[in-house]
Structure formats: structure tokens, C-alpha cells
């Protein structure tokens, strides 16, 4: 119900992820930025809409998530902090924070869906119509989401992705065939309090993909803090790099947890990114249609457009009727696919990380399903009610990306790269960052979104360090098992120093070095790919086309050499990325009972091994017929390319040589 039993094809997971990311509310927001800023408005959505974390999921973070074997990111805490009090504290706090985030995502869908749906479903745009339209969309999406689980979500998303892509292709072709923009024109900008003003632009300014030094939005405008554009982009990029290195949660984690191999994780993320690039020519085409039709006759803008209303206005008034139906269906599908993924992931957090852990550990599968569906219904109602308090799409999106997510980034990142972080420090870091973000927004509702991030980060980091160093470290056995499963880079010296397998550690170092190089290349590749898609729809053959095409080509080749080949083959400079241990292999690694260890034990861990293994022949027993059947059915048991040397797929990469 929650993961699809690991049998879902990687291409279906990629299509589902793309459909979930290409949401209605976010598309309305991206269209508004491109409309009133120009193509360089793309860089505002470095904070979230560009989904730049996909570059890191493709190169290393996705396979780290899959290797954990967890259903949710919070359940992953058992692997990192143990099943004792540390793991329980980390798991509970992460689950609560992610439930808050999921509720915000549902609210985001309801706000955008209400604005869009009111135009086409009810034919009105007042606040009551927006709420009614949002409720109708939520009710429709909830039926298959709550009752079908992740399989229903993924296959519905695949169908919706087909609808979305059809709408995008039709709209881009229509815009290219009909639009010729004037050399000078006016665009609408928000002034605050619901008022809309005008901004003069030239065609060259609008088509430029290079961000300007300042944007000159008037004082009091909701976009005023975008005036220091370069500084804003740096802040957004900093936040996104942290998210990429920490790994996103929610439905994104769920997609990678459902993958069947490391290779499938890489394939999924790459296809996901390529498919998602189609969003940007679509929003640029809608923005161009809005400029063209509001600047007829050469006398300036004849219609004052709120940037967030550009998408529904263009579809309603200037897309021809046959295509209009496809586009409306595609946008509704885009919104519903994002909504259903958020609801399904949130249900997993409640059932796996709170209900089973603290309330009823012996709950039957039937009772777990009942709680999953009930939790989904509660979150849906909460998100729908909260949408009545939000003024616009940009407000809730800025709070989600820079506030809620930003408040969790410090512990989310450090858990992968620093052995000394324990479950208590992680829990305090998560809760403090989230609380600071929420309180800042409540008491300073008009504060710039990037200030939410920098209000939460220092508080979260300070409290995390204080609690971590004042409480016991995580058990050495837990850290050893975590490192063997995930094989991350970072400050793991006290753990790797006790592993007497220099060849295995060397291979891990090669793998992680290639991953770091590939992630830097992937960031450039993704940004240039998305920009090229936009330029191809609005200024094909212009000054930006050739350099962006060359950049995409070069980075694609480098990714193949540095990332894709090492992912598939083990040759002189690459590492095979193996599956996590099977249950009978994992039995070689002692499990942790409490998750805690004394300070002296931590000191001893740096001087002698706590991973001796068992004596006798227990490590060498034959597999049972059931285990042999399991191994034959594993994804990496598929036919090999005979000319490429391999290591055995089912042996731990880091061997327990000290155990004999």
C-alpha cells in the first residue's frame, strides 16, 4: 500500500515524480515570475520550483535513500540512530515535522487549485468560489488516493503525466505559431493589498536569461524583496544545495524507496529531470501569450493582470476551444498528482512513525490501513481549512520552501555526514528550526521568505550542537551498520578507521569522489537544460541558444562518463553500487538494542573494533531454498554484459575481514 512492494518500474516512478512536481499552483507561480520579470525569473524558483535537488538524487542521494530499506524518511532514523530512545526521538520529531510540511503542501494545492478551478468550474473568482473549487478538487483526488495507496497514486500520475505533456506540447506549438512580441511592452506587477500596477520592459530584457542586478519593484510590493536579485539568488541557491545534500522527504523519498536497485534510482532521476524540463517552455509560452494579448495596438497594456492570474486568464480567453479542454484537464491533473503524492506520504508518516511506534505496535495490517486512510482524511480537511487564511500562492510557497523546509535543513544534512550527531541532537534541531520558522511567520507575516531560513538555521544549529555534545553518542554498532549500508562521505573517520578492509574502503572512496564530481556537473546540466527548453520556445536562434546547447551537450557527455558508466559497470575507475544486504547477510551485523553508548565506549570505539563477528561457521552456512529463490529474483541477477568484470552482487562491499 505504501511502497508498491518494490515492483513498480523505474520509468513509472519517474513519470509519477514528474507529474507530482509539475503542480498546478507552482506552474501558476512560475508563469507569473516569467511574465513580470522575464526569462530570468526562472532563478527565483531556484528556491524550489526548479527542483534542483534532483541533480543530487540522481548522482548519490537517491541510492543512499534506497539502500536504507525504510518506507519513510523518519523510519530511516532507526538505521542511523538505532531503535532505542535516540532513534525513537529522532523518528517522532521527523514525523511530526513532515506531517506539518505535508499539511502545508495540501494548503498550497488548495490555494492554487481554488484560483484555477474557480475560473473554469464555477465561472467566478470570488473567495467563496475559490474555496468551493478547491473542495471539489480535494474531494475528487482523495477518493483514489486514500483507497488505492501508492500503486493508485503512481499509475494515476502516469496517466496524468500523459495529459500534462499533451497540454504542454499543444500550448507551446500554438504560442510559437501565433505570438510575435513587440519591442517594448508593459506587464502587470503586484502592488500589495490586491492592487496591480504596470512595469515597462523591452523585448531584450524579457528574453535575457542573465539575472539583472536589481528589478526595481516599487516599495510595498510583495515582490519588493526580489529587487536585490543577485543576493536573493545566492540565498536560494544556498538553501537548495543544503536540501540536495540532505535529501528531500515526503513523496520524493517514497519514490526512491520504492525503486528496486541503485541503477533504477539513477535512471529514474535522470528521466524525471528530462520530463520536468517541459514545464519551462510551457510557462514561457503562456507568459508570452499574456504579453502579446495585453499589449495590442502599441499603446501599452490594455489589461491589468495579477501575475498569479496569468495562467488561468490566458487559458480562458486566448487558447482555442479544442486545445483549451486539454490544457484545463492537464493543469487539473498536475495539481491532483501533487496533492495525492503529499497525502499518501503523510499517511505513511502517521502509521509507520507515530502510531506503530508509540501507540499500538501490534496493530494488524487491517488496522494500519484504517489509520492510514483516517490520517489522510484529517490532513486533507486541515489543509483545506488553512487555505482560507492564505492570501496568495507565492506567500504559502515561500513559507514552505524557505520556512518549513529551511528550518529542518541543518539536522537533515548533518545526519548523513557527521558520525557524532545523535538522535537527541537531531530531534532538537528539527523541532527548534520548525518552531522558529512558524513563529517568525506568525509574528512577522510580511517578512521576506529568505529571512525565514536565516532566522531558523542558527537557532537549529546551536541547539543541535549543545544537545549532541551533552548526550551520549550513537552506538558504534549502529554507526558501523549505517555506514556499511549507505557508504556516505563526510566525517566518518572513527567508523571507517576500525574497518580492516582497505580495498573495500578504497572502492567506497572512488565511488564517493565520482559522486561529488558528478553532482556538480549535474547541477549545471539541469539548469542549462531547463533554460534551453525555455529559450527554444521563445527565442530559438537567439544569442542564448548556442551557448546553452553547447553547455547541455558537454555536461551530458561528462555525466555519461563520470556518472552513468560507473553506475552500471565496474572497470578501472568505477565502483559497482550494490543492493543493501539481504536479511541473512544483514544478520552478520549486530543490531543495536538501545541506540545509546557511554562516552568511554565511544573512546574505546576509536581504539579497538566493536565489530568482531561470530565465531565458527555461522558466516558460511548455505542459503535455504527460499533464500536462493530470493537471490535469483533480485534485480541485479539479470543478465550481465559478459565483457565487463563484476563483483558478486550479494556480498557486502565492506567485508568483515577482522571476524575471520
C-alpha positions in Angstrom: 0.0 0.0 0.0 2.8 2.4 0.9 5.6 1.4 -1.5 4.0 -0.8 -4.1 6.1 -3.8 -2.9 9.1 -2.6 -4.8 7.7 -3.9 -8.1 6.9 -0.6 -9.8 9.0 0.1 -12.9 11.5 2.9 -12.6 10.1 4.8 -15.6 6.6 4.7 -14.0 8.2 6.1 -10.8 9.9 8.8 -12.9 6.6 9.8 -14.6 4.8 9.9 -11.3 7.5 12.1 -9.8 7.5 14.4 -12.7 3.7 14.7 -12.5 3.9 15.3 -8.8 6.5 18.1 -9.2 4.7 19.8 -12.1 1.9 21.0 -9.9 -0.9 23.5 -10.8 -0.1 26.0 -8.1 3.6 26.0 -8.8 3.0 26.4 -12.5 0.8 29.4 -11.9 3.6 30.9 -9.8 6.4 30.2 -12.3 4.3 31.7 -15.1 3.8 34.8 -13.0 7.5 35.3 -12.5 8.4 34.7 -16.1 5.6 37.1 -17.1 6.6 40.1 -14.9 10.4 39.5 -14.7 11.3 37.8 -17.9 13.1 34.5 -18.6 15.5 35.3 -15.8 12.5 35.0 -13.4 13.4 31.3 -13.6 16.1 31.9 -11.0 13.5 33.0 -8.3 12.3 29.4 -8.4 15.8 28.1 -7.6 14.3 28.0 -4.1 12.0 25.1 -5.1 10.2 25.2 -8.4 13.4 24.3 -10.4 13.6 21.1 -8.2 17.4 21.3 -8.3 17.7 18.6 -5.7 17.0 16.1 -8.5 20.7 16.6 -9.5 21.8 15.2 -6.2 19.2 12.5 -6.1 20.4 11.3 -9.5 24.1 11.2 -8.6 24.1 9.9 -5.0 21.3 10.8 -2.6 18.7 8.6 -4.3 20.7 5.4 -3.9 21.6 6.3 -0.3 17.8 6.6 0.4 17.0 3.3 -1.3 19.8 1.4 0.5 18.2 2.1 3.8 15.2 -0.1 3.1 12.9 2.3 5.0 9.4 3.2 4.0 9.6 6.7 5.2 12.4 9.1 5.9 11.6 9.1 9.6 11.7 5.3 9.7 15.2 5.7 8.3 16.1 7.1 11.7 16.3 3.5 13.1 19.2 2.7 10.8 21.0 5.9 11.6 20.4 6.3 15.4 19.3 2.8 16.5 15.9 1.5 17.7 16.3 2.8 21.3 15.5 6.2 22.7 17.7 8.1 20.3 16.0 6.5 17.2 12.5 6.9 18.7 13.1 10.6 19.5 14.5 11.3 16.0 11.8 9.4 14.3 8.9 11.0 16.2 10.2 14.6 15.7 10.9 14.0 12.0 7.4 12.5 11.5 5.7 15.5 13.2 7.7 18.0 11.2 6.9 16.1 7.9 3.2 16.0 8.8 3.3 19.8 9.2 5.1 20.1 5.9 2.5 17.8 4.2 -0.3 19.9 5.6 1.4 23.0 4.1 1.7 21.2 0.8 -2.1 20.4 0.8 -2.8 24.0 1.6 -0.6 25.1 -1.3 -2.6 22.8 -3.6 -5.9 24.1 -2.3 -4.9 27.8 -2.8 -3.7 27.4 -6.3 -6.4 24.9 -7.2 -9.1 27.2 -5.9 -7.8 30.1 -8.0 -7.6 28.0 -11.1 -10.7 25.9 -10.6 -12.9 28.8 -9.8 -12.3 30.2 -13.2 -13.3 27.1 -15.1 -15.5 25.0 -12.8 -17.7 27.7 -11.3 -17.1 30.7 -13.6 -16.5 33.1 -10.7 -13.3 34.3 -9.0 -14.5 35.5 -5.5 -13.1 33.9 -2.3 -16.2 31.7 -1.8 -15.9 30.3 -5.3 -12.2 29.6 -4.8 -12.9 27.6 -1.6 -15.7 25.6 -3.3 -13.5 24.8 -6.3 -10.6 23.7 -4.0 -13.0 21.5 -2.0 -14.3 19.8 -5.2 -10.7 19.1 -6.4 -9.7 17.8 -3.0 -12.7 15.5 -2.7 -12.1 14.1 -6.2 -8.4 13.4 -5.6 -9.0 11.9 -2.2 -11.0 9.0 -3.4 -8.3 7.1 -5.3 -5.5 8.5 -3.0 -6.9 7.2 0.2 -8.2 3.8 -1.0 -5.6 2.7 -3.6 -2.3 3.6 -1.9 0.9 4.3 -3.7 0.0 2.0 -6.6 -3.1 4.0 -7.3 -1.1 7.2 -6.9 1.7 6.2 -9.3 -0.4 4.8 -12.1 -2.8 7.6 -11.9 0.1 10.0 -12.0 1.4 8.3 -15.2 -1.9 8.8 -16.9 -2.0 12.4 -15.6 1.6 12.9 -16.9 0.4 12.0 -20.4 -2.4 14.5 -20.2 0.0 17.2 -18.9 2.6 16.6 -21.6 -0.1 16.7 -24.3 -1.3 20.1 -23.0 2.2 21.4 -22.9 3.1 20.4 -26.5 -0.2 21.8 -27.8 0.2 25.1 -26.0 3.9 25.6 -27.0 3.1 24.9 -30.6 0.1 27.3 -30.6 2.2 30.1 -29.0 5.1 29.7 -31.4 2.7 29.9 -34.3 0.7 32.9 -33.2 2.8 35.2 -31.0 5.1 38.0 -32.1 6.1 40.2 -29.2 6.6 44.0 -29.6 10.0 45.6 -28.9 8.5 47.4 -25.8 5.6 46.5 -23.7 4.1 46.6 -20.2 3.5 43.8 -17.7 1.4 43.7 -14.5 3.1 43.6 -11.1 1.5 43.2 -7.6 1.5 46.4 -5.5 0.1 45.0 -2.3 -3.4 44.8 -0.9 -4.6 43.1 -4.1 -3.8 46.1 -6.3 -1.9 45.7 -9.6 0.4 48.1 -11.3 2.4 48.3 -14.6 6.1 47.8 -15.4 7.7 48.8 -18.6 10.0 46.3 -20.3 11.9 45.8 -23.6 11.9 42.5 -25.5 15.7 42.2 -25.0 15.3 42.5 -21.2 12.5 40.0 -21.1 14.3 37.4 -23.3 17.6 37.6 -21.4 18.4 34.6 -19.2 21.1 36.5 -17.3 19.7 37.9 -14.0 19.7 41.7 -13.7 21.4 43.4 -10.7 18.1 44.8 -9.5 14.5 44.5 -10.6 13.0 47.9 -9.4 9.8 46.7 -7.9 8.0 49.5 -6.1 8.1 49.8 -2.3 5.2 47.9 -0.7 5.0 45.4 -3.5 5.0 41.7 -2.4 7.9 41.3 -4.9 9.9 44.2 -3.3 12.5 41.8 -1.7 13.3 40.5 -5.2 15.0 43.8 -6.0 18.4 42.6 -4.7 18.2 39.9 -7.3 21.8 38.5 -7.2 21.8 38.3 -3.4 18.4 36.6 -3.5 19.6 34.0 -6.0 22.7 33.2 -3.8 20.4 32.7 -0.8 18.0 30.5 -2.7 20.9 28.5 -4.2 22.4 28.0 -0.7 19.1 26.7 0.6 18.8 24.3 -2.4 22.3 23.0 -2.1 21.6 22.2 1.5 18.4 20.4 0.6 20.2 18.4 -2.1 22.9 17.2 0.3 20.3 16.4 2.9 17.7 14.7 0.7 14.1 15.7 0.4 11.4 13.7 2.2 7.7 13.1 1.5 6.7 11.6 -1.8 10.2 12.1 -3.3 11.8 9.8 -0.6 8.9 7.4 -1.2 9.6 7.1 -4.9 13.3 6.3 -4.4 12.4 3.9 -1.5 10.2 2.1 -4.0 13.0 1.6 -6.6 14.4 -1.9 -7.0 18.1 -1.0 -7.5 20.7 1.8 -7.4 20.7 1.7 -11.2 17.0 2.3 -11.3 17.4 5.2 -8.9 19.8 6.9 -11.4 17.6 6.1 -14.4 14.5 7.4 -12.6 16.1 10.7 -11.5 17.5 11.4 -15.0 14.2 10.7 -16.8 12.4 12.6 -14.1 14.6 15.7 -14.7 14.3 15.4 -18.5 10.5 15.1 -18.4 10.2 18.0 -15.9 12.1 20.3 -18.3 8.9 20.5 -20.4 7.4 22.7 -17.7 9.5 25.7 -18.6 8.7 26.2 -22.3 5.0 25.9 -21.3 5.2 28.7 -18.7 7.3 30.8 -21.0 4.7 30.3 -23.8 1.8 31.2 -21.5 3.6 34.4 -20.4 4.4 35.3 -24.0 0.7 34.9 -24.9 -0.3 37.1 -22.0 2.1 39.9 -23.1 1.0 39.6 -26.7 -2.7 39.9 -26.0 -2.4 42.6 -23.3 -0.2 44.9 -25.5 -2.2 45.1 -28.7 -2.1 48.4 -30.6 1.2 49.7 -29.3 -0.4 51.9 -26.6 0.7 49.9 -23.6 -1.1 47.2 -21.6 -4.9 47.1 -22.1 -5.5 44.6 -19.3 -4.1 44.7 -15.7 -3.1 41.2 -14.8 -2.1 39.9 -11.4 0.9 37.6 -12.2 -0.6 34.7 -10.4 -3.8 35.0 -12.6 -1.9 34.9 -15.9 -2.2 31.2 -16.4 -6.0 30.8 -15.9 -6.6 34.1 -17.8 -4.7 33.1 -20.9 -6.2 29.6 -21.0 -9.7 31.0 -20.5 -9.6 33.9 -23.0 -6.9 33.1 -25.6 -6.5 29.3 -26.0 -8.8 27.9 -28.8 -11.6 25.7 -27.6 -10.3 22.2 -28.6 -6.9 22.9 -27.1 -8.4 24.6 -24.1 -10.1 21.4 -22.8 -6.8 19.5 -23.0 -4.9 22.3 -21.1 -7.5 22.6 -18.4 -7.5 18.9 -17.9 -3.7 18.9 -17.9 -3.5 21.6 -15.2 -6.1 19.9 -13.0 -4.2 16.7 -13.4 -1.0 18.4 -12.5 -2.5 19.8 -9.3 -4.2 16.5 -8.3 -1.0 14.5 -8.9 0.9 16.7 -6.4 -1.8 16.5 -3.9 -2.2 12.8 -4.0 1.5 12.2 -3.5 1.6 14.5 -0.5 -1.4 12.8 1.1 -0.1 9.3 0.6 3.4 10.2 2.0 1.8 11.9 5.0 -0.3 8.8 5.8 2.9 6.7 5.9 4.4 9.1 8.5 1.5 8.7 10.8 1.2 5.0 10.6 4.8 3.9 10.5 6.5 6.5 12.7 3.9 7.5 15.2 1.0 5.1 15.5 3.0 1.8 15.4 6.0 3.3 17.3 4.2 4.8 20.2 0.5 3.9 20.3 -0.1 0.3 19.0 3.0 -1.6 18.0 0.9 -4.8 17.5 -1.7 -3.3 15.2 -2.9 -5.6 12.5 -2.4 -4.8 8.8 -6.2 -4.1 8.6 -6.0 -1.6 11.4 -2.9 0.1 9.9 -4.8 0.6 6.7 -7.7 2.1 8.6 -5.4 4.6 10.3 -3.7 5.4 7.1 -7.0 6.4 5.5 -8.2 8.2 8.5 -4.9 10.2 8.8 -5.2 11.1 5.1 -8.8 12.4 5.7 -7.7 14.5 8.7 -4.8 16.1 6.8 -7.0 16.9 3.8 -9.5 18.7 6.0 -6.8 20.6 7.9 -5.1 21.8 4.7 -8.3 22.8 3.1 -9.3 24.9 6.1 -5.8 26.5 6.3 -6.1 27.6 2.7 -8.8 30.1 3.7 -6.1 32.0 5.7 -3.6 32.4 2.9 -3.5 35.4 0.7 -1.7 34.2 -2.4 0.2 31.2 -3.8 3.6 32.9 -3.5 3.1 33.5 0.2 2.5 29.9 1.1 5.1 28.6 -1.3 7.8 30.9 0.1 6.9 29.8 3.7 7.0 26.1 2.7 10.4 26.2 0.8 12.3 28.8 2.9 10.5 28.4 6.3 9.3 24.9 7.0 11.9 23.1 4.8 14.7 25.6 5.7 14.1 25.1 9.4 14.8 21.4 9.1 17.9 21.6 6.9 20.7 21.6 9.5 19.9 18.2 11.1 18.7 16.8 7.8 22.1 17.4 6.2 24.4 16.6 9.2 22.8 13.2 9.7 24.5 11.9 6.6 28.0 13.4 7.0 28.8 13.5 10.7 29.1 10.4 12.9 28.8 12.3 16.2 25.3 13.6 15.6 23.0 11.6 17.7 19.2 11.1 17.8 18.6 13.7 20.6 20.5 16.4 18.7 18.7 15.6 15.5 15.3 15.8 17.2 16.0 19.1 18.9 17.4 20.5 15.7 14.3 19.6 13.7 11.8 20.9 16.3 13.6 24.1 17.0 14.1 25.0 13.4 10.5 24.3 12.6 9.1 26.2 15.6 11.3 29.2 14.8 10.1 29.3 11.2 6.5 29.1 12.2 6.8 31.7 15.0 8.7 34.1 12.7 5.9 33.9 10.1 3.2 34.3 12.7 4.7 37.4 14.3 6.2 38.9 11.2 3.8 37.9 8.4 5.3 40.2 5.8 9.0 39.2 6.3 10.9 38.2 3.2 10.9 34.4 2.7 14.7 34.1 2.7 14.9 35.7 6.2 12.8 32.8 7.5 15.7 30.5 6.5 18.4 32.6 8.2 16.2 33.0 11.3 15.9 29.3 11.8 19.4 28.0 10.7 21.5 29.5 13.6 19.0 28.5 16.3 18.7 25.0 15.0 22.4 24.5 14.6 23.2 25.9 18.1 20.7 23.8 19.9 21.7 20.7 17.9 25.4 21.1 18.9 24.6 21.7 22.5 22.3 18.7 22.9 24.6 16.4 20.8 27.7 17.1 22.9 25.8 16.9 26.2 24.2 13.5 25.4 25.8 10.0 24.7 26.9 9.2 21.1 25.1 6.7 19.0 26.1 3.1 19.4 29.2 2.1 17.4 27.4 -0.9 16.1 24.6 1.2 14.8 27.1 3.6 13.1 29.0 0.7 11.6 25.9 -0.9 10.1 24.7 2.5 8.8 28.0 3.2 7.1 28.1 -0.3 5.5 24.6 0.1 4.2 24.8 3.6 2.8 28.5 4.3 2.3 28.4 8.1 2.5 31.2 10.6 2.5 32.0 13.1 5.3 33.3 12.9 8.9 33.2 9.2 9.4 36.8 8.6 10.4 36.1 7.0 13.8 33.8 4.5 12.0 35.9 3.7 8.9 39.1 3.6 10.9 38.0 0.4 12.6 37.1 -1.4 9.3 40.0 -3.7 8.3 39.1 -3.8 4.7 41.4 -1.2 2.9 40.3 -2.5 -0.5 36.6 -2.0 0.2 37.3 1.4 1.7 39.3 2.4 -1.4 36.4 1.4 -3.6 34.0 3.5 -1.5 36.3 6.5 -1.7 36.4 6.1 -5.5 32.6 5.9 -5.6 32.0 9.0 -3.4 34.6 11.0 -5.2 33.0 10.3 -8.5 29.6 11.1 -7.0 30.8 14.5 -5.8 32.2 15.4 -9.2 29.0 14.1 -10.9 26.7 16.2 -8.6 28.5 19.4 -9.6 28.1 18.6 -13.3 24.5 17.5 -12.8 23.6 20.9 -11.3 25.0 22.8 -14.3 23.3 20.2 -16.6 19.9 20.6 -15.1 19.9 24.4 -15.0 21.2 24.7 -18.6 18.6 22.1 -19.8 15.7 23.9 -18.3 16.9 27.3 -19.6 17.5 25.9 -23.1 13.9 24.4 -23.1 12.6 27.9 -22.3 14.7 29.7 -24.9 13.8 27.2 -27.6 10.1 28.1 -27.2 10.5 31.9 -27.0 13.8 32.9 -28.7 15.0 30.0 -30.8 18.1 31.0 -32.7 18.8 33.9 -30.3 22.0 34.8 -28.6 21.4 32.3 -25.7 20.6 29.3 -27.9 24.1 28.3 -29.0 25.9 28.6 -25.6 23.1 26.8 -23.8 23.1 24.0 -26.4 26.8 23.6 -26.1 26.6 23.5 -22.3 23.9 20.9 -22.3 25.9 18.8 -24.7 29.2 19.0 -22.8 27.6 18.3 -19.4 25.6 15.4 -20.8 28.8 13.8 -22.1 30.5 14.4 -18.8 27.6 12.9 -16.9 27.8 9.8 -19.0 31.5 9.3 -18.4 31.6 10.3 -14.7 28.1 9.1 -13.5 26.3 6.7 -15.8 29.1 4.4 -16.7 30.4 4.0 -13.1 26.8 3.4 -12.1 26.4 0.4 -14.4 29.9 -1.1 -14.7 32.9 -1.8 -12.6 36.0 -1.1 -14.5 39.4 0.5 -13.7 37.9 3.7 -12.3 34.3 2.8 -11.2 32.5 1.1 -8.4 29.5 -1.3 -8.5 26.7 0.1 -6.5 25.3 -3.0 -4.8 21.9 -3.7 -3.2 21.6 -3.5 0.6 22.2 -6.7 2.4 19.6 -9.4 2.3 18.2 -10.4 5.8 20.6 -13.4 6.1 23.5 -11.2 5.1 22.5 -8.4 7.5 22.4 -11.0 10.3 26.2 -10.8 10.3 26.0 -7.2 11.6 25.0 -7.0 15.2 21.9 -4.9 15.8 21.6 -2.2 18.4 19.4 -2.6 21.5 19.2 0.9 22.8 20.9 3.3 20.4 23.0 4.8 23.3 26.6 4.3 24.3 28.7 5.8 27.0 31.4 8.3 26.4 34.1 5.8 27.3 32.7 3.3 24.9 32.9 5.9 22.2 36.6 6.5 23.0 37.1 2.7 23.0 35.5 2.5 19.6 38.3 4.6 18.2 40.9 2.3 19.6 39.5 -1.2 19.0 36.9 -2.9 16.9 33.3 -3.3 18.1 32.6 -5.4 15.0 34.1 -8.8 15.6 31.6 -11.1 14.0 30.6 -14.5 15.2 32.9 -17.5 15.6 32.5 -20.8 13.9 30.8 -21.5 10.6 27.7 -19.3 11.1 29.0 -16.9 8.4 29.5 -19.7 5.9 26.2 -21.5 6.1 24.4 -22.4 2.8 21.4 -20.4 1.9 18.0 -22.1 2.2 15.9 -22.8 -0.9 13.8 -19.7 -0.1 16.9 -17.5 0.2 18.3 -18.9 -3.1 15.0 -18.1 -4.8 15.1 -14.6 -3.4 18.6 -14.1 -4.7 17.6 -15.3 -8.2 14.8 -12.8 -8.3 16.8 -9.8 -7.2 17.2 -7.0 -9.8 21.0 -7.4 -10.1 20.7 -11.1 -11.0 19.7 -10.0 -14.5 21.8 -10.9 -17.5 25.3 -9.4 -17.4 27.4 -7.9 -20.1 30.0 -10.6 -20.4 32.9 -8.4 -21.3 32.6 -6.3 -18.1 34.2 -7.6 -14.9 31.8 -7.8 -11.9 31.9 -8.5 -8.2 29.4 -10.7 -6.6 26.2 -8.6 -6.2 25.1 -10.1 -2.9 28.3 -9.7 -0.9 28.8 -6.7 1.4 31.0 -4.1 -0.2 32.9 -3.7 3.1 33.9 -7.2 4.2 34.1 -8.2 7.8 37.7 -9.4 7.5 38.5 -9.0 11.2 35.9 -11.6 12.1 37.9 -14.3 10.4 
